[in-house]
């Protein structure tokens, strides 16, 4: 990182020429013709490039990748333009801009949007910082392949700094048409210094003071009991009051994105929004919707999260996508749920068929057995590594809790899905810490201070 910083101080990017419509069309025709003959596009001779090599920093969850990238981002020399984005945000913007260009130039047959996208990116940033670089979608893979190829060339001069949980060779593993994405992987490896941040410590698992942002019934109580309903209402009212800092509640507030509206059932913009789990995850929402929510609200409250299983796979996937957006935008989260997150993902037959918020008799017995197993392992004199041998690579290779790995196995079979699931559970632990809840954005805090301290609601008991 120090070496790259010294290079950037002396680096002056090239003046990128704006592609004209004719050349963009010609590029499409020529490259398509050559590709039809040889199965690949002609490589760009870039061996004598003066562009500094970027950094591809990868490692396990919680090892400090994002912190290091953010520290580096703050030191980038002021004469260079820069942009720092989460990968999901970047791909969302890329697809949207690609659609706009195709709409504008739709009358031109075979119009190639990629030279224009690469040109616009080079004008926005000389140093591009990607957090959580991952490729799981074939449309993302194909779009990214050509953009990386164009942008990292010496005539565009982009310097890439990316963090990822995956080594470059493991990107888009087992993906559809992966062989077409391999040139992108090779380009990343040739234009960045690939660094494995092999930290033995997961900093997210260091004990922190916990807050009562997640509510679930105490042992022996039922979710729909009179006592529990009263406690749930108090929990939600208290946290809404704290998050909103006394601002008026509004109902059915629309958020416009991609030419349509996402309706927020209740909120106090831009401080807090409230959804039930069904409202949030039971509809056809995607990453862009959740990113819009997380970027416009400091805090989000989600109520009535039932027991979850592979029978509710779509809802679980959306919930994972939502949690990623909340975490990446440092939103605060409060919930009411049928059980603690460490116990909420179960086998379908373990859920009471008449009430998704209760376990069946079989489910209750399995839960008790699981608790006893975790307790016996935690009290064992064997080392953590010895204990982890009985679990899968999520524990041995990535350092996740044994209970998290066990739940990930219940939900998914594909490695990428299991990893995303386990990462979401790990992030939920961090988001319940006092440090996370107290770290409110400056915009909300400024307005709070205008009210005067005597008007500021007190944080619910932690």
C-alpha positions as CSV (number, residue, x, y, z in Angstrom):
1,X,0.0,0.0,0.0
2,X,2.9,2.4,0.8
3,X,4.5,1.6,-2.5
4,X,1.3,2.2,-4.4
5,X,0.9,5.5,-2.5
6,X,4.3,6.7,-3.6
7,X,3.6,5.8,-7.2
8,X,0.3,7.7,-7.1
9,X,2.0,10.9,-6.0
10,X,3.8,11.0,-9.3
11,X,1.1,9.5,-11.5
12,X,-0.8,11.6,-14.0
13,X,-3.6,9.7,-15.9
14,X,-3.9,9.9,-19.7
15,X,-6.4,12.1,-21.3
16,X,-9.1,9.6,-22.4
17,X,-10.7,10.3,-25.7
18,X,-14.5,10.2,-25.8
19,X,-15.6,7.4,-28.1
20,X,-17.8,8.5,-31.0
21,X,-20.9,6.6,-32.0
22,X,-19.3,5.4,-35.2
23,X,-16.2,4.0,-33.6
24,X,-18.3,2.3,-30.9
25,X,-20.4,0.6,-33.6
26,X,-17.3,-0.3,-35.6
27,X,-15.7,-1.7,-32.5
28,X,-18.7,-4.0,-32.1
29,X,-18.7,-5.1,-35.7
30,X,-15.0,-5.8,-35.9
31,X,-14.7,-7.5,-32.5
32,X,-17.8,-9.6,-33.1
33,X,-16.3,-10.7,-36.5
34,X,-12.9,-11.6,-35.0
35,X,-14.6,-13.3,-32.0
36,X,-16.6,-15.4,-34.4
37,X,-13.4,-16.5,-36.1
38,X,-11.1,-17.1,-33.1
39,X,-13.5,-17.3,-30.1
40,X,-12.0,-14.3,-28.4
41,X,-11.4,-10.6,-28.8
42,X,-8.0,-9.3,-29.9
43,X,-5.8,-8.6,-26.8
44,X,-4.6,-5.0,-26.3
45,X,-0.8,-4.7,-26.2
46,X,-0.2,-3.1,-22.9
47,X,3.1,-4.6,-21.7
48,X,4.8,-1.2,-21.3
49,X,2.0,0.4,-19.3
50,X,3.0,3.2,-17.0
51,X,-0.2,2.8,-14.9
52,X,0.6,1.8,-11.3
53,X,-0.4,-1.7,-10.3
54,X,-3.4,-1.6,-8.0
55,X,-4.2,-3.9,-5.1
56,X,-6.5,-6.9,-4.8
57,X,-6.8,-7.6,-1.0
58,X,-8.5,-10.7,0.0
59,X,-9.1,-12.6,3.2
60,X,-11.6,-14.1,5.6
61,X,-14.5,-12.2,7.2
62,X,-13.5,-9.6,9.9
63,X,-9.8,-9.6,9.2
64,X,-9.7,-5.8,8.5
65,X,-9.8,-5.5,4.6
66,X,-12.3,-2.7,4.5
67,X,-10.6,-0.8,7.2
68,X,-7.3,-0.9,5.4
69,X,-8.9,0.1,2.1
70,X,-10.8,3.0,3.7
71,X,-7.5,4.3,5.4
72,X,-5.8,4.1,2.0
73,X,-8.7,5.9,0.3
74,X,-8.3,8.8,2.6
75,X,-4.6,9.2,1.7
76,X,-5.0,9.2,-2.1
77,X,-3.2,12.3,-3.5
78,X,-5.6,15.1,-4.1
79,X,-4.6,15.6,-7.8
80,X,-6.2,12.2,-8.6
81,X,-10.0,11.7,-8.8
82,X,-11.3,8.7,-6.7
83,X,-14.4,6.7,-6.1
84,X,-15.2,4.2,-3.4
85,X,-18.1,1.9,-3.9
86,X,-19.5,-1.4,-2.6
87,X,-19.6,-3.9,-5.5
88,X,-23.4,-4.2,-5.5
89,X,-23.7,-0.4,-5.7
90,X,-21.3,-0.3,-8.6
91,X,-23.0,-3.1,-10.6
92,X,-26.4,-1.5,-10.0
93,X,-25.2,1.8,-11.4
94,X,-23.4,0.0,-14.3
95,X,-26.5,-1.9,-15.4
96,X,-28.7,1.2,-15.1
97,X,-26.3,3.4,-17.2
98,X,-26.0,0.6,-19.8
99,X,-29.8,0.5,-20.1
100,X,-29.9,4.3,-20.5
101,X,-27.3,4.3,-23.3
102,X,-29.0,1.5,-25.1
103,X,-32.3,3.3,-24.9
104,X,-30.9,6.6,-26.2
105,X,-29.0,4.9,-29.1
106,X,-31.5,2.2,-29.7
107,X,-31.9,3.2,-33.3
108,X,-28.3,2.3,-34.0
109,X,-28.0,-1.4,-34.6
110,X,-25.2,-3.2,-32.7
111,X,-24.4,-0.1,-30.6
112,X,-21.7,-1.1,-28.1
113,X,-22.1,0.6,-24.8
114,X,-18.8,-0.6,-23.3
115,X,-16.4,2.1,-24.7
116,X,-18.7,4.8,-23.4
117,X,-19.0,3.1,-20.0
118,X,-15.2,2.8,-19.7
119,X,-14.8,6.4,-20.8
120,X,-17.3,7.7,-18.2
121,X,-15.7,5.6,-15.5
122,X,-12.2,7.0,-16.3
123,X,-13.6,10.6,-16.1
124,X,-15.2,9.9,-12.7
125,X,-12.2,8.2,-11.0
126,X,-8.6,7.5,-11.6
127,X,-8.5,5.3,-8.4
128,X,-11.5,3.0,-8.1
129,X,-11.9,1.3,-4.7
130,X,-14.2,-1.8,-4.7
131,X,-15.4,-3.2,-1.4
132,X,-16.6,-6.8,-1.2
133,X,-15.7,-7.7,-4.8
134,X,-17.7,-10.8,-5.7
135,X,-19.3,-12.1,-8.9
136,X,-22.4,-14.4,-8.6
137,X,-24.5,-13.4,-11.5
138,X,-23.8,-14.2,-15.2
139,X,-25.0,-10.8,-16.3
140,X,-22.6,-9.1,-13.9
141,X,-19.8,-11.4,-15.0
142,X,-20.2,-10.6,-18.7
143,X,-20.6,-6.9,-18.2
144,X,-17.6,-6.7,-15.8
145,X,-15.4,-8.7,-18.1
146,X,-15.2,-6.1,-20.8
147,X,-15.3,-3.1,-18.6
148,X,-12.2,-4.3,-16.6
149,X,-10.5,-5.1,-19.9
150,X,-11.0,-1.6,-21.2
151,X,-10.6,0.4,-18.0
152,X,-7.3,-1.1,-16.8
153,X,-5.6,-0.5,-20.1
154,X,-2.9,2.3,-20.3
155,X,-5.1,4.4,-22.6
156,X,-7.7,4.6,-19.8
157,X,-5.3,4.5,-16.8
158,X,-7.6,3.3,-14.1
159,X,-6.0,2.0,-10.9
160,X,-8.0,-0.6,-9.1
161,X,-8.1,-1.3,-5.3
162,X,-10.4,-4.2,-4.4
163,X,-11.2,-6.1,-1.3
164,X,-12.8,-9.6,-1.4
165,X,-13.4,-12.7,0.5
166,X,-12.2,-14.7,-2.5
167,X,-8.9,-15.1,-4.2
168,X,-9.0,-14.0,-7.8
169,X,-9.0,-17.6,-9.1
170,X,-12.0,-18.4,-6.9
171,X,-14.2,-15.6,-8.3
172,X,-17.4,-16.7,-10.0
173,X,-16.5,-20.3,-9.1
174,X,-18.9,-22.8,-10.7
175,X,-20.7,-19.9,-12.4
176,X,-22.5,-20.2,-15.8
177,X,-20.1,-19.6,-18.7
178,X,-17.3,-19.2,-16.2
179,X,-14.7,-19.8,-19.0
180,X,-15.7,-16.5,-20.5
181,X,-14.9,-14.7,-17.3
182,X,-11.4,-16.2,-16.8
183,X,-9.8,-13.5,-19.0
184,X,-11.2,-10.9,-16.5
185,X,-9.6,-12.8,-13.7
186,X,-6.2,-12.9,-15.5
187,X,-6.5,-9.2,-16.2
188,X,-7.1,-8.5,-12.5
189,X,-4.1,-10.6,-11.5
190,X,-1.8,-8.9,-14.1
191,X,-2.8,-5.3,-13.2
192,X,-3.0,-5.6,-9.4
193,X,-0.8,-6.9,-6.6
194,X,-2.8,-9.8,-5.1
195,X,-2.4,-9.8,-1.4
196,X,-3.8,-12.4,1.0
197,X,-4.6,-10.8,4.3
198,X,-4.1,-13.9,6.4
199,X,-5.1,-12.5,9.8
200,X,-5.7,-15.0,12.7
201,X,-8.2,-12.7,14.3
202,X,-11.8,-12.0,13.3
203,X,-12.2,-8.5,14.8
204,X,-16.0,-8.8,14.5
205,X,-16.0,-11.6,17.1
206,X,-14.1,-9.6,19.7
207,X,-16.6,-9.1,22.6
208,X,-18.4,-5.8,22.6
209,X,-21.2,-4.4,24.8
210,X,-24.5,-5.7,23.4
211,X,-27.7,-3.7,22.9
212,X,-31.2,-5.0,23.1
213,X,-31.9,-4.2,19.4
214,X,-33.0,-7.8,18.6
215,X,-36.1,-9.0,20.5
216,X,-37.2,-12.6,20.7
217,X,-39.4,-14.4,23.4
218,X,-37.6,-15.5,26.5
219,X,-37.2,-19.2,27.0
220,X,-40.6,-20.9,27.6
221,X,-42.6,-17.9,26.3
222,X,-44.6,-18.0,23.0
223,X,-44.4,-15.3,20.4
224,X,-48.2,-14.7,20.3
225,X,-48.8,-14.7,24.1
226,X,-50.3,-11.6,25.7
227,X,-47.0,-10.9,27.6
228,X,-44.9,-11.3,24.5
229,X,-47.1,-9.0,22.4
230,X,-46.8,-6.3,25.1
231,X,-43.0,-6.7,25.2
232,X,-42.7,-6.6,21.4
233,X,-44.8,-3.3,21.2
234,X,-42.6,-1.7,23.9
235,X,-39.4,-2.8,22.1
236,X,-40.5,-1.4,18.8
237,X,-42.0,1.8,20.2
238,X,-38.8,2.4,22.3
239,X,-36.4,1.9,19.4
240,X,-38.5,3.9,16.9
241,X,-38.6,6.8,19.4
242,X,-34.8,6.6,19.8
243,X,-34.0,6.3,16.1
244,X,-36.4,9.0,15.0
245,X,-35.2,11.4,17.7
246,X,-38.7,12.8,18.0
247,X,-39.4,13.4,14.4
248,X,-43.0,12.9,13.1
249,X,-44.0,9.4,11.7
250,X,-45.3,9.3,8.2
251,X,-47.1,6.5,6.5
252,X,-46.8,5.0,3.0
253,X,-43.9,7.1,1.8
254,X,-42.8,6.3,-1.8
255,X,-39.1,6.0,-2.8
256,X,-38.6,6.3,-6.5
257,X,-36.0,4.2,-8.2
258,X,-35.5,2.7,-11.7
259,X,-38.7,4.3,-12.8
260,X,-41.0,2.8,-10.2
261,X,-41.9,3.3,-6.5
262,X,-40.9,1.3,-3.4
263,X,-43.5,2.0,-0.7
264,X,-42.2,2.4,2.9
265,X,-45.1,1.5,5.3
266,X,-44.0,3.9,8.0
267,X,-41.0,6.1,8.5
268,X,-39.5,9.4,9.7
269,X,-37.2,10.4,6.8
270,X,-34.2,10.2,6.8
271,X,-33.9,8.7,10.3
272,X,-35.9,5.5,10.5
273,X,-38.1,3.2,8.4
274,X,-40.3,0.4,9.6
275,X,-41.3,-2.8,7.8
276,X,-42.7,-6.2,8.7
277,X,-40.6,-9.1,7.5
278,X,-43.3,-10.0,4.9
279,X,-43.4,-6.4,3.6
280,X,-39.6,-6.3,3.3
281,X,-38.8,-9.9,2.1
282,X,-42.1,-11.2,0.8
283,X,-42.1,-9.1,-2.3
284,X,-40.0,-9.2,-5.4
285,X,-37.3,-6.8,-4.1
286,X,-33.7,-7.0,-5.3
287,X,-30.3,-5.5,-4.2
288,X,-31.1,-2.1,-5.7
289,X,-34.2,-1.7,-3.6
290,X,-32.5,-2.6,-0.4
291,X,-29.5,-0.3,-1.3
292,X,-31.9,2.5,-1.8
293,X,-33.5,2.0,1.6
294,X,-30.1,1.6,3.3
295,X,-28.7,4.8,1.7
296,X,-31.8,6.9,2.6
297,X,-32.4,5.8,6.2
298,X,-30.1,5.8,9.2
299,X,-32.0,3.0,10.9
300,X,-34.5,0.3,9.8
301,X,-36.9,-1.7,12.0
302,X,-38.1,-5.1,10.9
303,X,-40.9,-6.8,12.8
304,X,-42.3,-10.3,12.9
305,X,-39.4,-12.4,11.5
306,X,-40.7,-16.1,11.7
307,X,-38.7,-19.2,11.8
308,X,-37.0,-19.7,8.5
309,X,-36.1,-22.8,6.5
310,X,-35.3,-23.9,2.9
311,X,-39.1,-23.8,2.3
312,X,-38.8,-20.0,2.5
313,X,-35.6,-19.8,0.5
314,X,-36.6,-16.7,-1.6
315,X,-37.4,-14.7,1.6
316,X,-34.1,-15.8,3.2
317,X,-32.1,-14.8,0.1
318,X,-33.8,-11.4,0.1
319,X,-33.1,-11.0,3.8
320,X,-29.4,-11.8,3.3
321,X,-29.3,-9.2,0.5
322,X,-31.0,-6.7,2.7
323,X,-28.5,-7.4,5.6
324,X,-25.6,-6.8,3.2
325,X,-27.1,-3.4,2.2
326,X,-27.7,-2.4,5.8
327,X,-24.2,-3.4,6.8
328,X,-22.4,-1.8,3.9
329,X,-24.2,1.5,4.5
330,X,-23.7,1.3,8.3
331,X,-27.4,1.4,9.0
332,X,-28.7,0.5,12.5
333,X,-31.2,-2.4,12.7
334,X,-33.8,-3.4,15.3
335,X,-36.0,-6.4,15.0
336,X,-38.6,-8.6,16.6
337,X,-38.2,-12.3,15.7
338,X,-39.5,-15.7,16.7
339,X,-36.0,-16.7,18.0
340,X,-32.5,-15.4,18.3
341,X,-30.7,-15.3,15.0
342,X,-28.5,-18.1,16.2
343,X,-31.6,-20.4,16.3
344,X,-34.0,-19.0,13.8
345,X,-32.9,-21.1,10.8
346,X,-34.3,-24.6,11.1
347,X,-35.4,-27.7,9.1
348,X,-38.9,-27.3,7.6
349,X,-40.3,-30.1,9.7
350,X,-39.1,-28.4,12.9
351,X,-41.6,-25.5,12.4
352,X,-45.1,-25.8,13.7
353,X,-47.3,-26.1,10.6
354,X,-50.0,-24.0,12.2
355,X,-47.8,-21.2,13.4
356,X,-44.5,-20.1,11.8
357,X,-43.4,-18.5,15.0
358,X,-43.4,-21.7,17.0
359,X,-41.4,-24.9,16.8
360,X,-42.9,-28.3,16.5
361,X,-42.3,-30.9,19.3
362,X,-39.6,-32.4,17.2
363,X,-38.0,-29.0,16.6
364,X,-38.0,-28.2,20.3
365,X,-36.2,-31.4,21.1
366,X,-33.6,-30.8,18.4
367,X,-33.0,-27.3,19.7
368,X,-32.3,-28.5,23.2
369,X,-29.9,-31.1,21.8
370,X,-28.1,-28.4,19.7
371,X,-27.8,-26.2,22.8
372,X,-26.3,-29.0,24.8
373,X,-23.8,-29.8,22.0
374,X,-22.6,-26.2,21.8
375,X,-22.3,-26.0,25.6
376,X,-20.3,-29.2,25.8
377,X,-17.9,-28.0,23.0
378,X,-17.5,-24.6,24.7
379,X,-16.6,-26.3,28.0
380,X,-14.3,-28.8,26.4
381,X,-10.6,-28.6,27.0
382,X,-9.8,-29.2,23.4
383,X,-8.4,-26.4,21.3
384,X,-10.6,-24.4,18.9
385,X,-8.8,-25.9,15.9
386,X,-9.5,-29.5,17.2
387,X,-13.1,-28.7,17.8
388,X,-13.5,-27.2,14.3
389,X,-12.3,-30.4,12.7
390,X,-15.8,-31.9,13.0
391,X,-17.3,-29.0,11.0
392,X,-17.0,-27.9,7.4
393,X,-14.7,-25.3,5.8
394,X,-16.8,-22.4,6.9
395,X,-15.3,-23.0,10.4
396,X,-11.9,-24.4,9.5
397,X,-11.1,-22.1,6.6
398,X,-13.1,-18.9,7.2
399,X,-13.4,-18.9,11.0
400,X,-17.2,-18.7,11.4
401,X,-18.8,-19.9,14.6
402,X,-19.8,-23.5,14.7
403,X,-23.5,-22.7,15.1
404,X,-23.4,-20.3,12.1
405,X,-21.8,-23.0,10.0
406,X,-24.5,-25.5,11.1
407,X,-27.3,-23.1,10.1
408,X,-25.6,-22.3,6.7
409,X,-25.7,-26.0,5.9
410,X,-29.4,-26.1,6.6
411,X,-30.0,-23.3,4.1
412,X,-27.8,-23.8,1.1
413,X,-25.7,-26.3,-0.9
414,X,-23.7,-24.0,-3.2
415,X,-20.5,-22.6,-1.6
416,X,-21.3,-19.0,-2.5
417,X,-24.8,-19.2,-1.0
418,X,-23.5,-20.8,2.2
419,X,-20.8,-18.3,2.5
420,X,-23.1,-15.3,2.0
421,X,-25.5,-16.8,4.5
422,X,-22.8,-17.3,7.2
423,X,-21.4,-13.8,6.5
424,X,-24.9,-12.3,7.1
425,X,-25.2,-14.1,10.5
426,X,-21.7,-12.9,11.4
427,X,-22.6,-9.3,10.5
428,X,-25.8,-9.5,12.6
429,X,-23.6,-10.1,15.7
430,X,-21.6,-7.0,15.0
431,X,-24.7,-4.9,14.3
432,X,-26.1,-5.5,17.7
433,X,-23.0,-4.0,19.5
434,X,-23.3,-0.8,21.4
435,X,-20.5,0.7,19.2
436,X,-22.5,0.1,16.1
437,X,-25.8,1.4,17.5
438,X,-24.2,4.6,18.8
439,X,-22.4,5.4,15.5
440,X,-25.2,7.6,14.1
441,X,-24.6,9.6,10.9
442,X,-23.8,13.3,11.2
443,X,-27.0,14.4,9.4
444,X,-29.3,12.8,12.0
445,X,-27.2,13.9,14.9
446,X,-27.1,17.5,13.7
447,X,-30.9,17.7,13.7
448,X,-31.0,16.0,17.1
449,X,-28.8,18.6,18.6
450,X,-31.1,21.3,17.3
451,X,-33.9,19.9,19.4
452,X,-31.9,20.3,22.6
453,X,-30.8,17.5,24.9
454,X,-34.0,17.6,27.0
455,X,-36.0,16.6,23.9
456,X,-33.7,13.7,22.8
457,X,-35.2,10.3,23.6
458,X,-33.1,8.0,25.8
459,X,-31.5,4.9,24.3
460,X,-33.5,1.8,25.4
461,X,-31.9,-0.3,28.0
462,X,-28.7,-2.1,26.7
